[in-house]
Amino acid sequence: MKKILLDKLKSKLALLFILICVISGKYWLFGFLFLVWTILDIRNRQTYLLEIIQKDENPILYWIIVITWFTFAILSFFTVSS
């Protein structure tokens, strides 16, 4: 039972964080998720947008996606919720 709870814990916590963002209406919190995705993508040299994009195999597409995640992060921080 403990293994089931701890398996993929980061993903489960991210889903909980997303749920809290949506329920609370604090969409700027999504900026943190986009920022984490950007950092992880740069660190891992790959990103994911419906399929895995490797930096070495598709550098232009890779950077377009990473820059898009970073742009969403910045825009999310400046979005004001009502």
N, CA, C and O of each residue as an XYZ file, in Angstrom:
328
protein
N       0.822     -1.201      0.000
C       0.000      0.000      0.000
C       0.864      1.262      0.000
O       0.568      2.227     -0.705
N       1.946      1.244      0.806
C       2.820      2.406      0.899
C       3.493      2.679     -0.443
O       3.665      3.835     -0.829
N       3.877      1.608     -1.160
C       4.512      1.778     -2.463
C       3.562      2.445     -3.447
O       3.988      3.281     -4.244
N       2.284      2.089     -3.404
C       1.291      2.683     -4.301
C       1.163      4.177     -4.024
O       1.052      4.974     -4.954
N       1.176      4.555     -2.756
C       1.043      5.967     -2.391
C       2.270      6.784     -2.798
O       2.137      7.935     -3.215
N       3.464      6.194     -2.680
C       4.698      6.917     -2.966
C       5.111      6.838     -4.433
O       5.963      7.608     -4.877
N       4.515      5.912     -5.191
C       4.847      5.781     -6.600
C       4.395      7.023     -7.363
O       3.238      7.432     -7.263
N       5.291      7.610     -8.111
C       5.018      8.818     -8.911
C       4.494      9.958     -8.041
O       3.551     10.655     -8.413
N       5.107     10.132     -6.900
C       4.666     11.128     -5.929
C       4.715     12.547     -6.495
O       3.812     13.345     -6.241
N       5.760     12.869     -7.260
C       5.860     14.222     -7.829
C       4.682     14.514     -8.758
O       4.139     15.619     -8.750
N       4.293     13.535     -9.546
C       3.160     13.740    -10.457
C       1.859     13.897     -9.680
O       1.017     14.719    -10.042
N       1.689     13.128     -8.629
C       0.482     13.230     -7.811
C       0.419     14.590     -7.117
O      -0.646     15.201     -7.031
N       1.556     15.055     -6.630
C       1.590     16.373     -5.991
C       1.317     17.486     -7.006
O       0.644     18.468     -6.694
N       1.843     17.324     -8.221
C       1.586     18.319     -9.266
C       0.101     18.370     -9.611
O      -0.452     19.454     -9.795
N      -0.543     17.222     -9.700
C      -1.987     17.192     -9.960
C      -2.764     17.869     -8.839
O      -3.711     18.611     -9.098
N      -2.370     17.617     -7.604
C      -3.011     18.259     -6.461
C      -2.798     19.776     -6.528
O      -3.723     20.542     -6.259
N      -1.605     20.203     -6.878
C      -1.291     21.624     -7.010
C      -2.163     22.256     -8.090
O      -2.696     23.349     -7.894
N      -2.312     21.580     -9.223
C      -3.164     22.085    -10.309
C      -4.605     22.212     -9.835
O      -5.262     23.212    -10.121
N      -5.099     21.218     -9.120
C      -6.458     21.257     -8.594
C      -6.640     22.446     -7.653
O      -7.651     23.146     -7.722
N      -5.680     22.669     -6.789
C      -5.742     23.806     -5.865
C      -5.735     25.123     -6.646
O      -6.472     26.047     -6.304
N      -4.908     25.216     -7.691
C      -4.854     26.433     -8.519
C      -6.209     26.719     -9.147
O      -6.676     27.857     -9.139
N      -6.833     25.688     -9.687
C      -8.108     25.872    -10.376
C      -9.212     26.221     -9.383
O      -9.993     27.140     -9.630
N      -9.287     25.508     -8.274
C     -10.330     25.759     -7.279
C     -10.191     27.153     -6.677
O     -11.183     27.851     -6.470
N      -8.950     27.552     -6.399
C      -8.732     28.861     -5.772
C      -8.770     30.016     -6.772
O      -8.858     31.179     -6.378
N      -8.703     29.693     -8.065
C      -8.710     30.739     -9.078
C      -7.402     31.503     -9.160
O      -7.351     32.570     -9.773
N      -6.357     30.989     -8.565
C      -5.039     31.642     -8.578
C      -4.214     31.079     -9.732
O      -3.299     30.282     -9.529
N      -4.553     31.504    -10.937
C      -3.923     30.944    -12.123
C      -2.456     31.334    -12.252
O      -1.714     30.695    -12.998
N      -2.029     32.363    -11.542
C      -0.632     32.740    -11.575
C       0.246     31.646    -10.985
O       1.442     31.584    -11.268
N      -0.350     30.782    -10.165
C       0.422     29.668     -9.608
C       0.871     28.693    -10.690
O       1.854     27.974    -10.512
N       0.148     28.667    -11.822
C       0.578     27.825    -12.935
C       1.954     28.268    -13.433
O       2.693     27.473    -14.014
N       2.285     29.506    -13.209
C       3.601     29.995    -13.597
C       4.721     29.185    -12.972
O       5.750     28.952    -13.605
N       4.527     28.757    -11.736
C       5.536     27.929    -11.080
C       5.685     26.585    -11.778
O       6.800     26.093    -11.949
N       4.563     25.988    -12.183
C       4.634     24.713    -12.902
C       5.331     24.880    -14.245
O       6.185     24.071    -14.606
N       4.974     25.920    -14.983
C       5.631     26.151    -16.269
C       7.123     26.405    -16.084
O       7.936     25.964    -16.896
N       7.483     27.111    -15.023
C       8.887     27.377    -14.753
C       9.633     26.087    -14.411
O      10.754     25.876    -14.873
N       9.015     25.232    -13.606
C       9.624     23.937    -13.277
C       9.792     23.100    -14.544
O      10.842     22.493    -14.752
N       8.753     23.067    -15.396
C       8.852     22.307    -16.646
C       9.985     22.849    -17.511
O      10.722     22.074    -18.120
N      10.132     24.165    -17.571
C      11.202     24.762    -18.361
C      12.564     24.322    -17.840
O      13.422     23.899    -18.615
N      12.762     24.419    -16.540
C      14.044     24.053    -15.927
C      14.339     22.574    -16.142
O      15.456     22.210    -16.508
N      13.340     21.716    -15.917
C      13.545     20.275    -16.106
C      13.839     19.943    -17.564
O      14.686     19.097    -17.850
N      13.142     20.603    -18.487
C      13.386     20.352    -19.913
C      14.805     20.733    -20.307
O      15.454     20.006    -21.059
N      15.286     21.846    -19.816
C      16.654     22.275    -20.116
C      17.652     21.312    -19.498
O      18.639     20.934    -20.130
N      17.391     20.921    -18.271
C      18.292     19.990    -17.586
C      18.332     18.623    -18.276
O      19.399     18.026    -18.418
N      17.164     18.130    -18.703
C      17.083     16.798    -19.307
C      17.355     16.789    -20.809
O      17.461     15.723    -21.415
N      17.467     17.970    -21.408
C      17.729     18.099    -22.842
C      16.646     17.451    -23.702
O      16.903     16.988    -24.813
N      15.432     17.431    -23.157
C      14.276     16.959    -23.919
C      13.022     17.601    -23.352
O      12.987     18.005    -22.190
N      12.003     17.690    -24.179
C      10.727     18.229    -23.747
C       9.640     17.327    -24.294
O       9.918     16.370    -25.017
N       8.410     17.632    -23.948
C       7.299     16.788    -24.366
C       6.118     17.671    -24.764
O       5.634     18.488    -23.981
N       5.680     17.484    -25.980
C       4.464     18.134    -26.459
C       3.798     17.117    -27.391
O       4.034     17.109    -28.599
N       2.979     16.279    -26.809
C       2.319     15.160    -27.483
C       3.291     14.065    -27.897
O       2.868     12.963    -28.246
N       4.578     14.351    -27.863
C       5.614     13.357    -28.104
C       6.924     13.911    -27.544
O       7.041     15.111    -27.297
N       7.887     13.046    -27.349
C       9.173     13.478    -26.813
C       9.961     14.182    -27.910
O      10.084     13.680    -29.027
N      10.492     15.351    -27.572
C      11.321     16.124    -28.480
C      12.717     16.212    -27.864
O      12.906     16.850    -26.828
N      13.677     15.577    -28.498
C      15.058     15.594    -28.020
C      15.772     16.838    -28.554
O      15.614     17.198    -29.720
N      16.544     17.482    -27.707
C      17.285     18.679    -28.122
C      18.272     18.357    -29.233
O      18.417     19.132    -30.178
N      18.952     17.221    -29.129
C      19.964     16.855    -30.116
C      19.358     16.517    -31.480
O      19.989     16.743    -32.513
N      18.142     15.978    -31.485
C      17.513     15.553    -32.739
C      16.722     16.672    -33.418
O      16.702     16.752    -34.647
N      16.073     17.532    -32.639
C      15.234     18.616    -33.160
C      15.477     19.898    -32.365
O      14.603     20.335    -31.616
N      16.655     20.504    -32.520
C      16.983     21.648    -31.658
C      16.057     22.855    -31.826
O      15.735     23.519    -30.840
N      15.632     23.146    -33.035
C      14.774     24.318    -33.246
C      13.414     24.102    -32.587
O      12.928     24.972    -31.864
N      12.803     22.949    -32.832
C      11.508     22.644    -32.220
C      11.636     22.578    -30.701
O      10.763     23.065    -29.983
N      12.709     21.984    -30.217
C      12.965     21.901    -28.778
C      12.963     23.299    -28.152
O      12.275     23.541    -27.160
N      13.744     24.220    -28.743
C      13.846     25.563    -28.167
C      12.553     26.350    -28.295
O      12.231     27.149    -27.416
N      11.812     26.140    -29.366
C      10.511     26.814    -29.501
C       9.584     26.387    -28.372
O       8.905     27.225    -27.778
N       9.550     25.097    -28.072
C       8.680     24.596    -27.002
C       9.156     25.092    -25.639
O       8.343     25.531    -24.827
N      10.459     25.028    -25.377
C      10.997     25.483    -24.087
C      10.732     26.976    -23.894
O      10.346     27.403    -22.806
N      10.935     27.760    -24.935
C      10.665     29.197    -24.848
C       9.172     29.448    -24.633
O       8.789     30.379    -23.925
N       8.340     28.620    -25.243
C       6.891     28.742    -25.030
C       6.541     28.474    -23.575
O       5.750     29.215    -22.992
N       7.117     27.422    -22.967
C       6.851     27.134    -21.540
C       7.304     28.300    -20.677
O       6.603     28.701    -19.748
N       8.476     28.842    -20.983
C       8.995     29.961    -20.197
C       8.107     31.201    -20.357
O       7.846     31.913    -19.387
N       7.652     31.448    -21.572
C       6.759     32.588    -21.820
C       5.453     32.420    -21.046
O       4.957     33.376    -20.449
N       4.895     31.212    -21.055
C       3.678     30.948    -20.274
C       3.932     31.185    -18.795
O       3.059     31.697    -18.094
N       5.109     30.822    -18.309
C       5.437     31.042    -16.892
C       5.415     32.525    -16.572
O       4.786     32.948    -15.603
N       6.100     33.312    -17.385
C       6.158     34.752    -17.149
C       4.765     35.375    -17.249
O       4.375     36.169    -16.393
N       4.020     35.014    -18.290
C       2.670     35.560    -18.451
C       1.753     35.166    -17.298
O       0.904     35.953    -16.880
N       1.921     33.956    -16.788
C       1.086     33.504    -15.667
C       1.332     34.320    -14.411
O       0.406     34.546    -13.633
N       2.553     34.763    -14.201
C       2.860     35.557    -13.028
C       2.191     36.936    -13.087
O       1.895     37.538    -12.055
N       1.961     37.419    -14.296
C       1.388     38.744    -14.444
C      -0.122     38.731    -14.707
O      -0.735     39.785    -14.872
N      -0.706     37.553    -14.745
C      -2.145     37.432    -14.956
C      -2.858     37.685    -13.634
O      -2.527     37.081    -12.614
N      -3.816     38.564    -13.659
C      -4.567     38.892    -12.452
C      -5.902     38.159    -12.502
O      -6.667     38.296    -13.456
N      -6.168     37.376    -11.455
C      -7.444     36.669    -11.365
C      -8.478     37.567    -10.692
O      -8.154     38.367     -9.814
N      -9.716     37.418    -11.122
C     -10.759     38.225    -10.482
C     -11.395     37.481     -9.331
O     -12.294     38.009     -8.677
